[in-house]
Amino acid sequence: MDVVKNLLINIDSDVIDQESLDKLYALNNEHVLKIVNEFVSRCKPSKVTVITDSQEDIDYVRYHCIEIGEESKLEIEGHTIHYDGFVTMSNHDQARDKGNTRILIPKGGYKPPALNTIDRDEGLKEVLEFMDGCMEGHECLIRFFCLGPKNSRFSILALQLTDSFYVGHSEDLLYRSGYEEFKKLKGSNEFFYFIHSSGELIGDPPVTKNLDKRRIYVDLEGGRVLSVCNQYAGNSLGLKKLALRLAINKANKEDWLAEHYFILGVHPKGKKRVSYAVGAYPSACGKTSTAMLPGQTIVGDDIAYLRPWDDGYAHVVNIERGIFGIIKDVNPEDDPVIWDTITTPRETIFSNVLTKNGKPYWIGDGREIPESGFNFSGQWNKGKTDENQKEIPHAHPNARYTVRIEELSNADPDLHNPDGVPVHMIFYGGRDSDTMPPVLESLDWEHGVFLGASIESETTSATLGAEGVRKHQPMANLDFVVVPLGKYLENHRKFGKRLEHCPKVFAMNYFLKNQDGKYLNGMLDKLCWVIWAEGRSHGDYEAIKTPVGYIPKYEDLKELFKEYLGKDYTKEDYMEQFEIRVTKLLKKLERIEMMYRKEECVPDFFWTIVNEEREKLLNLKEKYQKEEIPPDEFL
């Protein structure tokens, strides 16, 4: 113990009191103490406070956050508002900073083409210089969390140092406390760690001043993330998407999966069972609406760890216990569960929305917008513009809400099960106006990996640049995959091959349009696609085999639409939605091939599927002399 204590000898007693020191010593972990010593010395906070799992410590974070102005109380009990930095509509701290989020790669190491990388030595030199004195005048919180349920072989522990009480409060809603779990490490260094500072603050409420020094650097070799000069949770809460990159790196060395998945409990009517689906969808492709389908239960909405389990299934856990959700367009008609949760008394953090007389307002909430109020730009009124004469909306398009999943009425009872839940289905969704049918089951596991690898998403008006441009998004995870894509796909293939009960894989597409540009699916039709997929995972329905996968039979969908949505599903709708668009599919294969030819060591099974699918589609085109083949032709 004396050796451990000596590691902290150069931290002044005026900065860290004996109570906090004792909390650190109780962990009996020299790795934790070395990290604390290094970054307290570098960042130079005026005070250091160690937070344990006790309610008293957690309440200290929550209430002091309000005292120092990082959050303010709203009218409803438990609700608070937080604002991130704003200069103009194009220069702010209210979204993920992709340009300054970089992966530190040692010289000669693999640099993923889709990711922003920097030489490790160069990156560390830069970010550590920015962190020198970055916490001066601030209180530094030392936090301990568990990514995944406690007492679980899924879980990874996380150490966090931050000078933002908003970050600390958010983490208490989003993650499970882990101080007592750290004691069980018995001195091991098997944990991720995250160092964050909001840097110099300005204004009231206090926000980051020097956005030009904003850096978010992911150090795979060190198992850590270093983040400075930001407050927005996507940049500052290292345990979320930043930790996903660390976990993907770890998983691909240890033969498990870390994925950008929601976890959904599907409850078919008249069946005494629950089947669990995971799903990956790029932004604006229906991920949240699928995770929140009426009558079903939610385990998680964002990040999942999967491992082979003793019962022959893959089991999955949500690494989080909360939701950091986009609030834009949340309204009582389309999102009744979320609406009820965030408009009634409970611990909830709103960010970057308009407030007026203690009430929050956001884009698309269905209410009349006040003429004036307070938002991320300060005092606001309709027509207010930034210095570039661009109009400032009453709420930011990326405004958020943060709540615990337990607060949702549809929370699944197995949310915290240390064994996770068995995976019966995997959904991969994209935004595709003219090619893929609404639901398609893979021919086998390897073909399912191919379906995930070939996700495309069309750009929308919410994205800078032209609309309708297809972007590749393998497993909806491309922004976070820090290993070669070939290795990533091969690990998926091997993962499924080890399972006795392999999940069925489905491609989902809720955005198919006719030639007039009208959507062929209703908003809730996805419930029927999901229930059909659940039935397929239990052998309840037969299906029609096509060269690109299995599609539903009309009679089954007709019954599902009547039972679940109370509406007639016509044969005409079915024929238009589920025709096999041969020419469009061939063009998609060309795009997929062009992308993966740029990658190294893409596994053979992938190219076998590409070639076999192309040959079958060309044979179809020659046989029928048509560009679209009706589903009945495959019966």
C-alpha positions in Angstrom: 0.0 0.0 0.0 2.9 2.4 0.7 4.1 2.0 -2.9 0.7 2.8 -4.1 0.4 5.9 -1.9 3.7 7.2 -3.1 2.4 7.5 -6.6 0.2 10.4 -5.5 2.8 12.2 -3.4 3.2 15.2 -5.8 -0.5 16.1 -5.7 -1.0 19.0 -3.3 -3.3 18.4 -0.3 -5.0 21.7 -1.1 -6.1 20.1 -4.4 -7.2 16.6 -3.2 -8.4 16.0 0.3 -7.8 12.9 2.5 -11.4 11.6 1.9 -10.8 11.5 -1.9 -7.3 10.0 -1.4 -8.7 7.2 0.7 -11.3 6.4 -1.9 -8.5 6.0 -4.5 -6.3 4.0 -2.1 -9.2 1.6 -1.4 -9.1 0.5 -5.1 -5.6 -0.8 -4.5 -4.8 -0.2 -8.2 -1.5 1.4 -9.1 -2.7 1.8 -12.8 -5.5 4.1 -11.7 -3.3 6.1 -9.5 -0.7 6.6 -12.2 -3.3 7.9 -14.6 -4.7 10.2 -11.9 -1.3 11.5 -11.0 -0.3 12.1 -14.6 -3.4 14.0 -15.7 -4.0 15.9 -12.5 -0.4 17.1 -12.8 -0.9 18.0 -16.4 -4.4 19.5 -16.4 -3.8 21.4 -13.1 -7.4 21.5 -11.6 -7.9 23.6 -8.5 -9.7 20.7 -6.8 -10.0 17.0 -7.3 -13.1 15.0 -6.1 -13.4 11.2 -6.2 -17.0 10.0 -6.8 -18.0 6.6 -5.7 -21.2 4.6 -6.2 -22.8 6.2 -3.2 -26.0 8.2 -3.7 -24.4 11.1 -1.7 -21.5 11.3 -4.1 -23.8 11.1 -7.2 -26.2 13.7 -5.8 -23.2 16.0 -5.3 -22.5 15.9 -9.0 -26.1 16.5 -9.9 -26.8 19.4 -7.6 -23.4 21.1 -8.0 -23.9 21.1 -11.8 -26.8 23.5 -11.2 -24.9 25.6 -8.6 -22.1 26.4 -11.1 -24.6 27.0 -14.0 -23.8 24.1 -16.3 -27.4 23.1 -16.0 -30.5 25.1 -14.9 -33.8 23.9 -13.4 -36.9 23.8 -15.5 -40.5 23.9 -14.5 -41.1 20.2 -14.2 -39.5 18.4 -11.2 -36.2 16.8 -12.1 -35.9 18.5 -15.5 -32.8 20.6 -16.3 -31.5 22.4 -19.4 -27.8 22.5 -20.6 -26.3 24.6 -23.4 -23.2 23.9 -25.4 -21.0 26.5 -27.0 -22.3 28.6 -30.0 -20.6 31.2 -32.2 -22.5 30.8 -35.5 -24.8 28.1 -37.1 -21.7 26.7 -38.8 -19.3 27.2 -35.8 -20.5 25.7 -32.6 -20.1 22.8 -30.1 -23.5 21.1 -30.6 -22.6 18.1 -32.7 -19.9 15.5 -33.1 -16.7 17.1 -34.4 -15.7 14.6 -37.1 -12.8 16.7 -38.4 -11.1 16.9 -35.0 -11.9 13.4 -33.9 -8.9 11.3 -34.9 -7.6 7.8 -34.4 -4.0 7.7 -33.2 -2.1 5.2 -35.3 1.5 4.2 -34.7 3.8 4.6 -37.6 3.4 1.8 -40.1 0.0 0.8 -38.6 -3.2 0.2 -40.5 -5.1 3.5 -41.3 -8.8 2.9 -42.0 -9.6 4.8 -45.2 -13.0 5.9 -43.9 -11.6 7.4 -40.6 -9.7 10.5 -39.7 -6.3 9.3 -38.5 -3.0 10.9 -37.3 0.4 9.6 -36.4 0.3 8.6 -32.7 3.4 10.5 -31.6 2.3 13.7 -33.5 -1.3 13.5 -32.1 -0.2 12.9 -28.5 2.2 15.8 -28.7 -0.5 18.1 -29.9 -3.4 17.1 -27.6 -1.2 16.9 -24.5 0.0 20.4 -25.1 -3.6 21.6 -25.3 -4.3 19.8 -22.1 -1.5 21.5 -20.2 -3.3 23.6 -17.6 -6.7 23.0 -19.3 -8.5 22.5 -15.9 -7.1 25.6 -14.2 -9.7 27.1 -11.9 -12.0 24.0 -12.4 -12.9 21.0 -10.2 -11.9 17.7 -11.6 -14.2 14.7 -11.0 -12.8 11.2 -10.9 -15.5 8.8 -12.0 -15.8 5.0 -12.3 -18.3 3.3 -14.6 -19.2 -0.1 -15.9 -19.9 -0.5 -19.7 -22.5 -3.2 -19.6 -24.3 -4.9 -16.6 -22.5 -5.4 -13.4 -21.0 -8.8 -12.5 -21.0 -9.8 -16.2 -18.4 -11.3 -18.4 -19.6 -8.9 -21.1 -18.6 -5.8 -19.3 -15.6 -3.4 -19.5 -14.8 -0.9 -16.8 -14.2 2.7 -17.5 -12.3 5.4 -15.6 -13.3 9.0 -16.4 -11.6 12.3 -15.4 -13.6 15.4 -16.3 -14.0 19.0 -15.2 -17.5 19.2 -16.5 -20.3 18.4 -14.0 -22.7 18.2 -16.9 -20.7 15.4 -18.4 -20.6 13.7 -14.9 -24.4 14.1 -14.5 -25.1 12.8 -18.0 -22.9 9.7 -17.3 -24.9 9.0 -14.2 -28.0 8.7 -16.3 -26.4 6.9 -19.2 -24.1 4.4 -17.5 -23.9 2.0 -14.5 -21.7 3.1 -11.6 -18.5 1.1 -11.4 -16.4 2.1 -8.3 -17.1 -1.2 -6.5 -16.4 -3.0 -9.8 -13.0 -1.5 -9.9 -12.2 -3.0 -6.6 -12.7 -6.5 -8.1 -10.0 -5.8 -10.7 -7.4 -6.7 -8.0 -4.9 -4.2 -9.4 -5.4 -5.1 -13.1 -5.2 -2.6 -15.9 -8.1 -4.1 -17.8 -10.2 -1.0 -18.2 -10.6 1.9 -20.6 -9.9 5.5 -19.5 -11.1 8.8 -20.6 -9.7 12.3 -19.9 -11.9 15.2 -20.7 -11.8 19.0 -20.1 -14.1 21.7 -21.3 -11.1 24.0 -21.3 -11.5 27.8 -20.6 -15.1 28.8 -20.1 -16.9 32.0 -21.1 -20.4 33.4 -20.5 -23.5 32.6 -18.5 -24.2 29.7 -18.8 -20.5 28.8 -18.9 -19.5 27.3 -22.3 -16.2 26.3 -23.9 -14.4 29.4 -25.3 -11.5 28.0 -27.5 -13.4 25.8 -30.0 -10.4 26.1 -32.3 -8.5 23.9 -29.9 -11.2 21.2 -29.7 -9.6 17.8 -30.1 -11.0 14.3 -29.5 -8.2 11.8 -29.9 -8.7 8.0 -29.7 -5.6 6.2 -28.6 -6.1 2.5 -29.5 -2.7 1.5 -28.2 -3.3 3.2 -24.8 -7.0 2.1 -24.5 -8.0 5.7 -23.9 -9.6 8.8 -25.3 -8.2 12.3 -24.7 -10.7 15.1 -25.3 -10.3 18.9 -24.7 -12.1 22.2 -25.3 -15.6 20.8 -25.8 -18.8 20.1 -23.8 -21.2 18.5 -26.3 -21.8 15.0 -25.1 -20.9 13.3 -28.4 -17.4 14.8 -28.0 -17.0 14.8 -24.2 -18.7 11.6 -23.0 -15.9 9.2 -23.9 -17.9 6.2 -22.8 -20.2 6.4 -25.8 -19.1 6.4 -29.4 -15.5 7.1 -28.5 -15.4 4.0 -26.3 -17.1 2.1 -29.2 -14.0 2.5 -31.2 -11.8 1.1 -28.3 -14.3 -1.8 -27.9 -14.3 -2.6 -31.6 -10.5 -2.8 -31.5 -10.6 -5.1 -28.5 -13.5 -7.3 -29.8 -11.7 -8.0 -33.1 -8.7 -9.3 -31.2 -10.8 -11.4 -28.8 -13.5 -13.0 -31.1 -16.6 -11.1 -29.9 -18.6 -8.2 -31.4 -18.9 -4.6 -30.4 -21.6 -3.1 -32.6 -23.7 0.0 -33.3 -26.9 -1.9 -32.5 -30.2 -1.3 -30.8 -31.7 -4.2 -28.9 -35.4 -4.9 -29.2 -37.7 -7.4 -27.5 -40.4 -8.5 -30.0 -43.6 -9.8 -28.5 -45.9 -11.4 -31.1 -49.6 -11.5 -30.3 -50.9 -14.8 -29.1 -47.5 -16.2 -28.5 -46.0 -16.8 -25.0 -42.5 -15.7 -26.0 -40.2 -12.8 -26.5 -37.6 -12.9 -29.2 -34.8 -10.4 -29.3 -33.6 -8.5 -32.3 -30.5 -6.3 -32.7 -30.3 -3.8 -35.5 -28.0 -1.3 -37.2 -29.3 1.6 -39.2 -27.4 4.7 -40.4 -28.7 8.1 -39.2 -32.2 9.0 -40.4 -33.0 5.4 -41.5 -35.4 4.3 -38.8 -33.2 3.0 -36.0 -35.0 4.8 -33.1 -38.5 4.2 -34.5 -37.7 0.5 -34.8 -36.3 0.3 -31.3 -39.5 2.0 -30.0 -42.1 0.1 -31.9 -45.5 0.0 -30.1 -46.2 -3.2 -28.1 -42.5 -4.2 -28.0 -39.8 -3.6 -25.3 -36.4 -1.9 -25.5 -33.1 -3.1 -24.0 -31.0 -0.5 -25.8 -31.0 2.1 -28.6 -27.3 2.5 -29.6 -24.4 0.3 -28.7 -24.2 -3.5 -27.9 -21.7 -6.1 -27.0 -22.3 -9.7 -28.3 -20.7 -12.9 -27.2 -21.3 -16.6 -27.9 -23.1 -18.1 -25.0 -23.4 -21.5 -23.3 -26.9 -22.1 -24.7 -25.6 -22.0 -28.3 -27.0 -18.5 -29.0 -25.2 -15.2 -29.3 -26.1 -13.1 -26.2 -26.2 -9.3 -26.2 -26.1 -6.6 -23.6 -26.6 -2.8 -23.8 -23.5 -1.2 -22.6 -25.6 1.8 -21.5 -28.5 2.3 -19.1 -29.8 5.5 -20.7 -30.7 7.3 -23.9 -29.0 10.4 -25.3 -31.5 10.9 -28.0 -32.2 13.4 -30.7 -35.3 15.4 -29.6 -36.1 16.9 -33.0 -39.6 15.8 -34.2 -40.4 13.9 -30.9 -44.2 14.6 -30.6 -47.1 12.9 -28.8 -48.5 11.3 -31.9 -45.4 9.7 -33.4 -43.4 9.1 -30.2 -46.0 8.6 -27.3 -43.6 6.7 -25.0 -40.7 9.1 -25.3 -43.1 12.1 -25.2 -44.7 10.9 -21.9 -41.3 10.2 -20.4 -39.8 13.6 -21.1 -42.9 15.7 -20.3 -43.5 14.2 -16.8 -41.5 14.5 -13.5 -38.3 12.5 -13.5 -34.5 13.1 -13.9 -34.1 14.4 -17.5 -31.5 16.7 -19.1 -32.5 18.7 -22.2 -29.8 20.3 -24.3 -29.8 23.2 -26.8 -33.6 23.7 -26.9 -35.6 26.9 -26.4 -36.9 27.6 -22.9 -39.7 30.0 -22.0 -41.0 30.4 -18.5 -39.3 27.1 -17.5 -40.7 25.1 -20.4 -38.6 23.5 -23.1 -39.5 23.7 -26.8 -37.9 21.9 -29.7 -38.2 21.5 -33.5 -41.2 19.4 -34.5 -42.8 19.0 -31.1 -46.2 20.0 -32.5 -46.6 23.0 -30.2 -46.8 26.7 -31.0 -43.4 28.2 -30.9 -43.0 31.2 -28.5 -42.0 34.5 -30.1 -39.0 34.8 -27.8 -37.1 32.9 -25.0 -33.6 31.7 -24.2 -31.7 29.2 -26.3 -28.2 28.2 -27.3 -27.6 31.6 -28.8 -28.7 33.5 -25.6 -31.8 35.7 -25.6 -33.7 34.6 -28.7 -36.6 36.0 -30.8 -38.1 34.9 -34.1 -36.0 36.1 -37.0 -32.7 36.4 -35.0 -29.7 35.8 -37.2 -26.0 35.0 -36.5 -23.1 37.1 -37.6 -23.3 35.5 -41.1 -27.0 36.6 -41.4 -28.1 33.0 -41.1 -31.4 32.6 -39.2 -31.1 30.9 -35.8 -33.8 28.4 -35.2 -35.5 28.3 -31.8 -33.9 24.9 -31.0 -30.8 23.3 -32.5 -31.6 20.5 -35.1 -29.3 18.2 -33.0 -30.8 19.2 -29.7 -31.0 16.2 -27.3 -32.7 14.7 -24.2 -31.0 12.3 -21.7 -33.0 9.9 -19.6 -32.6 6.4 -18.0 -34.1 3.6 -20.0 -35.9 2.4 -16.8 -38.0 5.6 -17.0 -39.5 4.4 -20.3 -42.8 2.5 -20.0 -41.6 0.0 -22.6 -38.2 -0.8 -20.9 -37.4 -4.5 -21.1 -37.2 -6.3 -17.7 -33.8 -7.9 -18.8 -32.1 -4.5 -19.3 -29.6 -5.3 -16.5 -29.4 -9.1 -16.9 -25.7 -9.9 -16.5 -26.1 -12.8 -19.0 -27.7 -10.5 -21.6 -30.5 -11.8 -23.9 -30.3 -14.3 -26.7 -30.2 -12.9 -30.2 -32.8 -14.4 -32.6 -32.6 -11.7 -35.4 -30.3 -9.1 -36.8 -31.8 -6.2 -38.8 -29.7 -4.0 -41.2 -31.5 -1.0 -42.5 -30.7 1.7 -45.0 -32.4 4.6 -46.8 -33.0 3.3 -50.3 -35.7 4.8 -52.6 -35.6 2.3 -55.5 -33.7 -1.0 -55.0 -34.2 -3.2 -51.9 -37.7 -4.5 -50.8 -39.0 -3.5 -47.4 -37.8 -6.7 -45.7 -35.5 -9.4 -47.0 -34.1 -12.4 -45.2 -30.6 -13.6 -46.0 -30.0 -16.9 -47.6 -27.6 -18.0 -44.8 -25.3 -16.5 -42.2 -22.5 -15.5 -44.6 -25.1 -13.9 -46.9 -26.3 -12.0 -43.8 -22.9 -10.6 -43.2 -22.9 -9.6 -46.9 -26.2 -7.8 -46.4 -24.8 -5.9 -43.4 -21.6 -5.1 -45.3 -23.6 -3.7 -48.3 -25.8 -1.2 -46.4 -26.3 2.0 -48.3 -28.0 5.2 -47.2 -29.2 8.0 -49.4 -28.4 11.6 -48.2 -31.3 13.8 -47.2 -31.9 17.5 -46.8 -30.5 17.1 -43.2 -27.1 16.4 -44.7 -24.8 19.0 -46.3 -24.5 18.4 -50.1 -26.7 16.9 -52.7 -29.7 14.8 -51.8 -30.2 11.2 -52.9 -26.5 10.4 -53.0 -25.8 6.8 -51.8 -23.2 6.5 -49.1 -21.8 3.1 -48.0 -22.3 2.3 -44.4 -21.2 -1.3 -43.6 -23.1 -2.5 -40.5 -24.0 1.2 -40.0 -20.6 1.3 -38.2 -18.2 2.7 -40.8 -17.4 5.8 -38.7 -16.2 3.7 -35.8 -14.5 0.6 -37.4 -10.8 1.0 -36.5 -9.7 -2.4 -37.9 -9.4 -3.3 -41.6 -12.9 -3.9 -43.0 -11.7 -7.3 -44.4 -10.8 -8.4 -40.8 -14.1 -7.0 -39.5 -16.2 -8.9 -42.0 -14.2 -12.2 -41.5 -14.7 -11.9 -37.7 -18.4 -11.5 -38.3 -18.4 -14.6 -40.4 -16.5 -16.7 -37.8 -18.7 -15.4 -35.0 -21.8 -16.8 -36.6 -20.2 -20.1 -37.6 -19.4 -20.8 -33.9 -23.0 -20.6 -32.9 -25.4 -23.6 -32.7 -28.4 -21.2 -33.0 -27.3 -18.6 -35.5 -29.5 -15.4 -35.7 -31.5 -14.9 -38.9 -30.4 -11.8 -40.7 -32.8 -9.4 -42.4 -32.3 -6.3 -44.6 -34.8 -3.6 -43.9 -35.8 -0.6 -46.1 -38.6 1.7 -45.0 -38.0 4.3 -47.8 -39.0 2.6 -51.0 -40.7 5.0 -53.4 -42.7 4.7 -56.6 -41.9 6.6 -59.8 -43.8 9.7 -58.6 -41.7 9.9 -55.5 -44.3 8.7 -53.1 -43.3 6.4 -50.3 -44.7 2.8 -50.7 -44.7 2.2 -46.9 -46.6 3.7 -44.1 -44.8 4.9 -41.0 -45.9 1.9 -38.9 -45.7 -0.8 -41.6 -42.3 -1.6 -40.2 -44.1 -3.3 -37.3 -45.4 -5.9 -39.7 -41.9 -6.5 -41.3 -40.5 -7.0 -37.8 -43.2 -9.4 -36.7 -42.8 -11.4 -39.9 -39.1 -11.6 -39.2 -39.7 -12.8 -35.7 -42.0 -15.5 -37.0 -39.4 -16.6 -39.5 -36.9 -17.0 -36.7 -39.3 -19.6 -35.1 -40.4 -21.3 -38.4 -43.9 -19.8 -38.3 -43.9 -18.6 -41.9 -42.8 -20.0 -45.2 -41.0 -17.6 -47.6 -40.2 -17.1 -51.2 -36.6 -17.7 -52.3 -35.1 -15.2 -54.7 -31.5 -14.9 -55.8 -31.0 -12.0 -53.3 -32.8 -13.5 -50.3 -36.1 -14.7 -48.9 -39.2 -12.5 -49.2 -42.6 -12.8 -47.4 -45.7 -14.4 -48.9 -48.6 -12.1 -49.6 -51.1 -14.1 -47.5 -48.9 -13.8 -44.4 -48.4 -10.1 -44.7 -52.1 -9.5 -45.3 -53.0 -11.2 -42.0 -50.3 -9.3 -40.1 -51.4 -5.9 -41.4 -55.0 -6.7 -40.4 -54.0 -8.0 -36.9 -51.4 -5.4 -36.0 -52.4 -2.3 -37.9 -56.1 -2.9 -38.5 -55.8 -2.1 -42.2 -56.0 -3.9 -45.5 -52.8 -4.7 -47.3 -53.5 -5.0 -51.0 -52.0 -7.5 -53.5 -51.1 -4.5 -55.7 -49.1 -2.9 -52.8 -47.3 -6.2 -52.2 -46.4 -6.8 -55.9 -45.0 -3.3 -56.2 -43.0 -3.4 -52.9 -41.5 -6.9 -53.3 -40.7 -7.1 -57.0 -37.1 -8.0 -57.6 -35.5 -4.9 -59.3 -32.9 -6.7 -61.3 -31.2 -3.8 -63.0 -31.1 -1.7 -59.8 -29.7 -4.7 -57.9 -27.0 -5.2 -60.5 -26.0 -1.5 -60.2 -25.9 -1.9 -56.4 -23.5 -4.8 -56.8 -21.2 -2.7 -58.9 -21.1 0.0 -56.2 -20.4 -2.5 -53.5 -17.6 -4.1 -55.6 -16.1 -0.7 -56.3 -16.0 0.2 -52.6 -14.5 -3.1 -51.4 -11.9 -3.3 -54.1 -10.2 -0.4 -52.3 -9.9 -2.5 -49.1 -7.2 -5.0 -48.3 -7.8 -8.7 -47.5 -11.5 -8.8 -48.1 -12.5 -12.4 -47.4 -13.2 -14.9 -50.2 -16.8 -15.6 -49.1 -17.6 -11.9 -49.8 -16.5 -12.1 -53.4 -18.1 -15.5 -53.9 -21.5 -14.0 -52.9 -20.9 -10.9 -55.2 -20.2 -13.1 -58.2 -22.9 -15.7 -57.6 -25.5 -13.0 -57.0 -24.5 -11.2 -60.2 -24.7 -14.3 -62.2 -28.2 -15.2 -60.9 -29.5 -11.7 -61.6 -28.1 -11.7 -65.1 -29.8 -15.1 -65.8 -33.1 -13.7 -64.5 -32.8 -10.7 -66.7 -32.1 -12.9 -69.7 -34.9 -15.3 -68.9 -37.7 -12.8 -68.3 -36.4 -9.9 -70.5 -37.6 -7.6 -67.7 -35.9 -5.1 -65.3 -38.4 -6.0 -62.5 -39.6 -9.5 -61.7 -42.9 -9.9 -59.7 -42.6 -12.0 -56.5 -45.1 -14.6 -57.8 -42.6 -15.6 -60.5 -40.5 -17.2 -57.8 -43.2 -19.4 -56.4 
